[in-house]
Every structure is written in structure tokens, then in C-alpha cells.
Amino acid sequence: MKSVSVLVPIYNAEIFLEQCLKSLHAQTLRDAEFICINDGSTDGSLKIIQSFLKKDKRFVLLDKKNSGYGDSMNRALEMARGKYVGIVEADDFAEPNMFEKMLELAEKCDAEIVRSNYFYHHDGIDEVHKSVREQKTGHAMSILENCAILLEEPAIWSGLYRKDYLTKNKIRFLPTPGASYQDTGFNFKALAMAKRIAYTKKAYLHYRTDNANSSVKSDKKVRFVQQEFAEIERFLIDNSAPEKVSKYEQVAKFGAYHWNLIRLPKKAALSFMKEMRAEFAAAKKSGLLEKSYFPKRYWTALTVILHFPPQLYYCFLSLREFLKR
């Protein structure tokens, strides 16, 4: 058994891959493995991976036909030998002591999950994204102690996950071919069942925001977010999750839906709003919409979407964008 298995999903990532793998090669944690999942790349990614296999025995190759992010990650999770699992995307890179320090915190707190701050990396410049506040550090907490954790960005690459915890709770990625947003479902399911989550204010992972080819930037894939939340809701029902967690899931869902909504052209936005209305009307009927859990602006937007024609809210969004110019 290794202490940490780091999963690196790779598909046509040769532009940034060298920097990513160099950052893993520099890791101070020697008792680790770096599983490079080559998902049928057609560029020079495989050649770059092979060069690191020769220089560092910690690197492991999973070479496969293209089947998408979710399936790639699930297969890597199955072969991972680490007590803990980390994730580094192929266009990101890590500080040399990231996994040594994250492991130390995990062991100290006997944590199922460890989360850290991270850097936004753009045009060679780093800016610390302070998602972790002081009051969260220094101890381990359960999700029921602070359900607002469920509303944080699904930055799965800023975390460390105990593998036996993931296995016991059957926490996996949704293996939808060609999909995006698969970190959303994995993140929520992992947090929803956690009894011991530990945080550090330290930032270790450099999250690249200047990759124009990032799948999350494609308007064509926004509906995959609906599949992710349908999977989350199935998971919560199957695991008899507390109602409080299910209520916070509706808040997270609205935030994700709204973020996608404002990026859509008019015809697609109006169609998407009708589907949003149907889903949240069903949630309201089930007693899962708790006003006090919603940010005020979200509750106002949800109220308009539930009770007025989609065209009205679309006009509001258009006016807001116009005033920003």
C-alpha cells in the first residue's frame, strides 16, 4: 500500500502536461504513486507520460481508449493503492510539498477528507483563492456541523480523500461519455457522507484559468449539470441522507443551474428555465426548499422563476448584463 495515490486524467493535454508532471516529480512525499490516465490522447501526451515513467518509479500509466473523464477516474480509483487519493488535472500543477503536507493533516485529524486553499493561475500569475476560513481549521468536523460546506466550489483537486471511505460509500464519478461537470457529483457525494473533514489555509494546487479548451467553458455541455444533480439526489435517497443535507443540495443545485443559465443564448436559456421550474417546483412540493439556506439573491431569482414566465427573468438578466458594460 502507498500513502497517497494521485490521479491525473489526461486527454490531449500536451501544452500543459510537462509542467503538471514536473510538479509531481518534485513531490517531497516519496511513498506515493502518480497514476497517469491517458484517455486515448491523439497528441503527444503519451510520449510525455512515458518520459516520466523512465525517470521516476512513482509514475504509473493507465493507457486506454477514449471513454471520458468519469470512466477514466473510476478505473484509476479501482487500481489506486494509496490509503488516500488526490487529484491533479493535467493543465494544473502542484507545490512540491502538497501531498506530504496534506497527508500529515489527514493523519493528524484522522480525516476522511482534507481540503485546502488553492491558487488561481493565469498568464503565469498566481492569486490565492481563500475558500478556507480560519474557523474551519485546527479540527475535524462532520458535514452536519457545517452543511454550508456543501455550497463550496467543487474543487476536488484541492482535496485528499481516504480510499476506504470512498469505497465503503460507493462514491464514484458518473461515467457519462463526453460529459462535463463530473467533479460536481463526486464532490457533493464525498462531502455528504463525511464525519471527519479537515481544512488547511495553505494553498498548494495551481488551478489554471487560462486554458481556453477547458470543457467547463463549453456552452454545449451545460445540460450535463442536470445529470450530475440527478445522480446526487439518487445517492442521497439511497443512503438515507439527513433532510438538512438534501435541503442544502437544492441550494447548491440552484447555484450551479443559475451559473449555467446566465451563459446561455436566449432560446436555450428560456428552455432551460422551464426545466428548472419543473425541478424546483417538485422540490418545493417535497418540502426541500428552505428559504433561510438560500442567499437572498438566489431566493429572489428562484421565486421569480417559479411564479413568472421565463421571459421576465431573462429580460432581467439581459438588463443586468447591459448595465455591466
Secondary structure, DSSP 8 states (H G I E B T S, - for coil): -EEEEEEEEESS-HHHHHHHHHHHHT-S--SEEEEEEEES--SSHHHHHHHHHHH-TTEEEEEE----HHHHHHHHHHH--EEEEEE--TT-EE-TTHHHHHHHHHHHHT-SEEEEEEEEEETTEEEEE--S-GGGBSSEE-GGG-GGGGGS---GGGEEEEHHHHHHTT------TT---HHHHHHHHHHHT-S-EEEEEEEEEEEE---TT-GGG-GGGTTHHHHHHHHHHHHHHHTT--HHHHHHHHHHHHHHHHHHHTTS-HHHHHHHHHHHHHHHHHHHHTT---GGGS-HHHHHHHHHHHHS-HHHHHHHHHHHHHHH-
